[in-house]
């Protein structure tokens, strides 16, 4: 059996981890961090060789819709599904999958992806999506597991079982269980045993399987999504969505669906993946100069300085400084140690407490 492959890109986000460049109304997927394209544009570009624009659906918020549609004029405007407010990943995927089925007029395979991840090897990513789609048509949920390069406490993990199949050169494993973000010692054990991959948050499954899992595990959400779906492309859609959406339970796809799902497969891959979860992650992605410094905008002079990440519209000069992050915008300046880049969240929390 063959089914068309659709992409569902989740493009919401609150813009906290890459503050001050990323903001609530301009999260990281909407800004240029790597080269001349935004993260969202890169996400779309790497799909176009295998999925035509009319099969790429974007779920986003009203605050971002205008920006994202302007950045990708090749995508049909009707393919942007606008959430009145964020309800987390499970409702976004559920609604997007129902919309894909409506556009296609029947069951399809949908690759659920994110707008703000970096993937260095786009060609390998395209190949593994094709392989995952072949597995998904059998009724399985397929997740892409990232082979870990170090013991990270910032990612969830997937424990993989025996190889059940090989498709186009990719080993397909039985997924034993999804595991939460571990402590460092546990993460080191996961990396050492070779049976765990990072949970990329990318899933490939049929829309029939999406609906079946929502009906089984999140029945109230399924009922409300179906109520909205019955009004797709009608005059009642906006009114129904506005009324129903705020009553939908906030839930992630990992906790709401994946942890309780059966017959899940995982394909371990090396695609140069990063979730760009902090400013420090850009030091691992972008090419440094001879001193290990990365400049992503503006002008920088470093004297006896190394391991620096600098972004500014004006000249930044440092002397005798190592492993620091300097991010300068019109209204804010961030300076932090490289190893403390995750604490940017705490800064944003403090700003929100002060209503700034």
C-alpha positions as CSV (number, residue, x, y, z in Angstrom):
1,X,0.0,0.0,0.0
2,X,1.2,3.5,-0.9
3,X,0.0,6.7,0.7
4,X,1.1,10.2,-0.1
5,X,3.6,11.7,2.4
6,X,2.7,15.0,4.0
7,X,4.8,17.1,6.4
8,X,3.4,18.8,9.5
9,X,5.7,21.5,10.8
10,X,5.0,22.7,14.4
11,X,6.0,26.3,14.4
12,X,4.8,27.8,17.7
13,X,7.2,28.7,20.5
14,X,7.7,31.2,23.2
15,X,11.2,32.5,22.3
16,X,12.8,32.0,25.7
17,X,16.0,30.0,25.3
18,X,17.7,32.4,22.8
19,X,16.8,35.7,24.4
20,X,17.4,38.5,23.8
21,X,17.4,38.0,20.0
22,X,14.5,35.6,20.3
23,X,11.3,37.0,21.8
24,X,7.7,35.9,22.3
25,X,6.5,37.4,19.0
26,X,9.8,36.5,17.3
27,X,10.9,33.0,18.5
28,X,14.0,31.3,17.1
29,X,12.3,29.7,14.1
30,X,11.5,33.1,12.7
31,X,15.0,34.6,13.0
32,X,18.3,34.1,11.1
33,X,20.8,32.2,13.2
34,X,22.5,30.0,10.6
35,X,23.3,31.7,7.3
36,X,20.9,33.9,5.4
37,X,17.7,31.8,6.0
38,X,15.6,31.6,9.2
39,X,15.2,28.3,11.0
40,X,11.7,28.0,9.6
41,X,12.9,28.6,6.0
42,X,15.6,25.9,6.5
43,X,13.0,23.5,7.8
44,X,10.8,24.0,4.7
45,X,13.8,24.0,2.2
46,X,15.0,20.6,3.3
47,X,11.6,19.1,2.7
48,X,10.9,20.5,-0.8
49,X,13.1,17.9,-2.7
50,X,10.7,15.1,-1.5
51,X,7.5,16.8,-0.5
52,X,5.7,19.4,-2.7
53,X,4.6,22.7,-1.2
54,X,0.9,21.8,-1.2
55,X,1.7,18.8,1.1
56,X,3.5,20.9,3.7
57,X,1.2,22.0,6.6
58,X,2.3,24.5,9.3
59,X,0.6,24.7,12.7
60,X,1.5,28.1,14.3
61,X,0.0,30.9,16.3
62,X,-1.7,34.1,15.2
63,X,1.3,36.1,16.4
64,X,3.6,34.3,14.0
65,X,1.4,33.5,11.0
66,X,2.0,36.7,9.1
67,X,5.8,36.4,9.5
68,X,6.0,32.8,8.5
69,X,3.8,33.1,5.5
70,X,5.9,36.0,4.3
71,X,9.0,33.9,4.7
72,X,7.7,31.0,2.6
73,X,5.6,32.4,-0.3
74,X,5.8,29.0,-2.0
75,X,3.5,27.4,0.6
76,X,-0.2,27.8,0.0
77,X,-1.8,30.2,2.5
78,X,-4.5,27.6,3.3
79,X,-1.8,25.2,4.6
80,X,-1.2,27.4,7.7
81,X,-3.3,26.2,10.6
82,X,-3.6,29.0,13.1
83,X,-3.9,28.1,16.8
84,X,-5.8,30.8,18.8
85,X,-3.4,30.0,21.7
86,X,-0.8,27.4,22.4
87,X,-2.1,24.1,23.8
88,X,1.3,22.2,23.4
89,X,2.3,19.6,20.9
90,X,-0.4,16.9,21.2
91,X,-3.4,19.1,20.2
92,X,-1.3,20.8,17.5
93,X,-0.3,17.4,15.9
94,X,-3.9,16.1,16.3
95,X,-5.4,19.1,14.5
96,X,-2.7,19.2,11.8
97,X,-3.2,15.5,11.0
98,X,-6.9,15.9,10.6
99,X,-6.3,18.9,8.3
100,X,-3.9,16.9,6.2
101,X,-6.5,14.1,5.8
102,X,-9.1,16.8,4.8
103,X,-6.8,18.3,2.2
104,X,-5.9,14.9,0.7
105,X,-9.4,13.6,0.8
106,X,-8.3,10.4,2.6
107,X,-5.7,8.8,4.8
108,X,-2.0,9.9,4.3
109,X,1.3,9.5,6.0
110,X,2.3,12.6,8.0
111,X,5.8,13.4,9.2
112,X,5.5,15.5,12.3
113,X,8.5,17.9,12.5
114,X,9.6,21.1,14.2
115,X,10.4,24.4,12.7
116,X,13.4,25.2,14.9
117,X,15.8,22.3,14.7
118,X,19.1,22.3,12.8
119,X,19.9,19.3,10.5
120,X,23.3,19.4,8.8
121,X,22.8,16.3,6.5
122,X,19.6,17.2,4.7
123,X,20.1,14.5,2.1
124,X,20.3,11.8,4.8
125,X,17.3,13.3,6.5
126,X,15.2,13.1,3.3
127,X,16.2,9.4,2.8
128,X,15.2,8.4,6.3
129,X,11.9,10.2,6.0
130,X,11.2,8.1,2.9
131,X,12.2,4.9,4.8
132,X,10.0,5.9,7.8
133,X,7.0,6.5,5.5
134,X,7.4,2.9,4.2
135,X,7.3,1.6,7.7
136,X,4.4,3.9,8.8
137,X,2.0,2.6,6.1
138,X,2.0,-0.8,7.9
139,X,0.3,1.0,10.8
140,X,3.4,1.6,13.1
141,X,4.4,4.9,14.6
142,X,8.0,5.6,13.6
143,X,10.2,8.0,15.5
144,X,13.7,9.2,14.5
145,X,16.2,8.5,17.2
146,X,19.4,10.6,17.2
147,X,22.5,8.7,18.1
148,X,23.9,10.5,21.1
149,X,27.3,12.2,20.9
150,X,27.6,12.9,24.6
151,X,25.6,12.2,27.9
152,X,23.0,15.0,27.6
153,X,20.6,15.7,30.4
154,X,18.6,18.1,28.2
155,X,17.0,15.5,26.0
156,X,14.6,12.6,26.5
157,X,15.8,9.2,25.4
158,X,14.3,6.2,23.5
159,X,15.3,2.7,24.5
160,X,15.5,0.5,21.4
161,X,15.0,-3.2,21.1
162,X,15.9,-5.7,18.5
163,X,16.1,-4.8,14.8
164,X,12.7,-5.8,13.2
165,X,13.5,-4.8,9.6
166,X,15.9,-2.9,7.3
167,X,14.4,-0.4,4.9
168,X,16.5,1.3,2.3
169,X,19.6,0.6,4.4
170,X,18.1,1.9,7.7
171,X,17.8,-0.4,10.6
172,X,14.3,-0.3,12.1
173,X,14.2,-1.2,15.8
174,X,11.3,-1.9,18.1
175,X,11.0,1.0,20.5
176,X,10.9,-0.4,24.1
177,X,10.1,2.8,26.0
178,X,10.4,6.6,26.0
179,X,12.4,7.9,29.0
180,X,12.4,11.4,30.5
181,X,15.4,13.7,30.7
182,X,17.9,11.8,33.0
183,X,20.5,12.8,35.6
184,X,24.0,12.9,34.2
185,X,25.1,9.5,35.6
186,X,22.1,7.9,34.0
187,X,22.7,9.7,30.7
188,X,26.2,8.4,30.7
189,X,24.9,4.8,31.1
190,X,22.5,5.4,28.2
191,X,25.3,6.5,25.9
192,X,27.6,3.6,27.0
193,X,25.0,0.8,26.5
194,X,24.4,1.7,22.8
195,X,20.7,0.9,23.2
196,X,19.5,4.5,23.7
197,X,19.0,7.4,21.3
198,X,18.0,11.0,21.9
199,X,14.3,11.6,21.3
200,X,14.2,14.0,18.4
201,X,10.5,14.7,18.7
202,X,10.0,13.7,15.0
203,X,7.3,11.1,14.3
204,X,6.0,9.6,11.1
205,X,2.6,7.8,11.1
206,X,-0.6,7.6,9.2
207,X,-3.5,9.9,9.9
208,X,-5.6,6.9,10.7
209,X,-3.1,5.9,13.4
210,X,-3.0,9.4,14.8
211,X,-6.8,9.4,15.2
212,X,-6.8,5.9,16.7
213,X,-4.2,6.9,19.4
214,X,-6.0,10.1,20.3
215,X,-9.3,8.3,20.6
216,X,-7.7,5.7,22.8
217,X,-5.5,7.8,25.0
218,X,-6.9,11.4,24.8
219,X,-10.6,10.8,24.1
220,X,-11.8,14.2,25.2
221,X,-9.2,15.9,23.0
222,X,-10.1,13.6,20.1
223,X,-13.8,14.5,20.4
224,X,-13.0,18.3,20.5
225,X,-10.6,18.1,17.5
226,X,-13.2,16.2,15.5
227,X,-15.7,18.9,16.3
228,X,-13.3,21.5,14.8
229,X,-12.4,19.2,11.9
230,X,-16.0,18.9,10.8
231,X,-16.0,22.6,10.0
232,X,-12.7,22.7,8.0
233,X,-13.0,25.0,5.0
234,X,-16.5,26.2,6.0
235,X,-17.8,29.5,7.3
236,X,-18.2,28.0,10.8
237,X,-14.5,27.0,11.1
238,X,-13.1,30.2,12.8
239,X,-16.0,30.4,15.2
240,X,-15.8,26.8,16.2
241,X,-12.1,26.8,16.6
242,X,-12.2,29.9,18.7
243,X,-14.8,28.4,21.0
244,X,-13.4,24.9,21.3
245,X,-9.7,25.3,21.3
246,X,-9.3,27.0,24.7
247,X,-11.1,24.0,26.3
248,X,-8.6,21.5,24.8
249,X,-6.3,20.0,27.4
250,X,-2.7,21.1,27.2
251,X,-0.6,18.1,26.6
252,X,2.7,17.1,25.0
253,X,2.8,14.4,22.3
254,X,5.4,12.5,24.4
255,X,3.4,12.2,27.6
256,X,0.0,12.2,26.0
257,X,0.5,9.7,23.3
258,X,4.0,8.2,22.8
259,X,4.6,6.9,26.3
260,X,1.4,4.8,26.1
261,X,1.6,3.9,22.4
262,X,2.1,0.3,21.3
263,X,3.8,-0.9,18.1
264,X,6.3,2.0,17.9
265,X,9.5,1.7,15.8
266,X,12.6,3.8,16.1
267,X,15.2,4.4,13.3
268,X,18.5,5.5,14.8
269,X,20.2,8.2,12.5
270,X,23.2,10.4,12.3
271,X,22.0,13.5,10.5
272,X,23.9,16.3,12.3
273,X,20.9,17.2,14.4
274,X,20.6,19.9,17.1
275,X,17.5,21.4,18.7
276,X,19.4,24.7,19.1
277,X,18.4,24.6,22.7
278,X,20.8,27.3,23.9
279,X,23.2,29.9,22.7
280,X,26.1,27.5,23.5
281,X,24.7,25.0,21.0
282,X,25.5,27.3,18.1
283,X,29.2,27.0,19.0
284,X,28.8,23.3,18.1
285,X,27.0,24.0,14.9
286,X,28.7,27.0,13.3
287,X,32.3,27.1,12.0
288,X,34.6,28.9,14.4
289,X,37.6,31.0,13.5
290,X,41.2,30.0,14.4
291,X,40.6,31.0,18.0
292,X,37.4,29.0,18.4
293,X,35.2,32.1,18.2
294,X,31.9,32.3,16.4
295,X,30.4,35.6,15.2
296,X,26.8,35.5,13.9
297,X,26.4,39.1,13.1
298,X,28.2,42.4,13.5
299,X,31.9,43.2,14.0
300,X,34.2,41.5,16.5
301,X,37.8,42.0,17.6
302,X,39.2,39.5,20.1
303,X,42.5,39.9,21.8
304,X,43.7,36.7,23.6
305,X,40.0,35.6,23.6
306,X,38.7,32.2,22.6
307,X,35.6,30.1,22.7
308,X,33.4,33.2,22.3
309,X,30.0,33.5,20.7
310,X,29.2,37.1,19.7
311,X,26.2,38.6,18.0
312,X,25.8,42.4,17.8
313,X,25.0,45.1,15.3
314,X,27.9,47.2,16.7
315,X,31.6,46.5,17.2
316,X,32.3,44.2,20.1
317,X,35.9,43.9,21.4
318,X,37.2,41.6,24.1
319,X,40.6,41.1,25.7
320,X,41.7,38.1,27.8
321,X,38.2,36.6,27.8
322,X,37.4,32.9,27.2
323,X,34.2,30.9,26.7
324,X,31.7,33.7,27.0
325,X,28.5,34.6,25.2
326,X,27.7,38.1,24.2
327,X,24.4,38.9,22.5
328,X,23.5,42.5,21.9
329,X,20.2,43.8,20.5
330,X,18.6,47.2,20.4
331,X,17.1,47.0,23.8
332,X,19.0,44.3,25.7
333,X,22.5,42.9,26.2
334,X,23.2,39.4,27.4
335,X,26.6,38.4,28.8
336,X,27.0,34.9,30.3
337,X,29.5,32.1,30.6
338,X,29.2,29.5,27.9
339,X,28.4,26.8,30.5
340,X,25.6,28.9,32.0
341,X,23.7,29.5,28.7
342,X,20.8,27.4,29.9
343,X,20.2,30.0,32.6
344,X,18.8,32.4,30.0
345,X,15.5,30.8,30.9
346,X,15.8,32.1,34.4
347,X,16.4,35.6,33.1
348,X,13.3,35.4,31.0
349,X,11.3,34.1,34.0
350,X,12.6,37.1,36.0
351,X,11.6,39.5,33.3
352,X,8.1,38.0,33.1
353,X,7.7,38.3,36.9
354,X,8.5,42.0,36.5
355,X,5.9,42.2,33.6
356,X,8.7,43.2,31.2
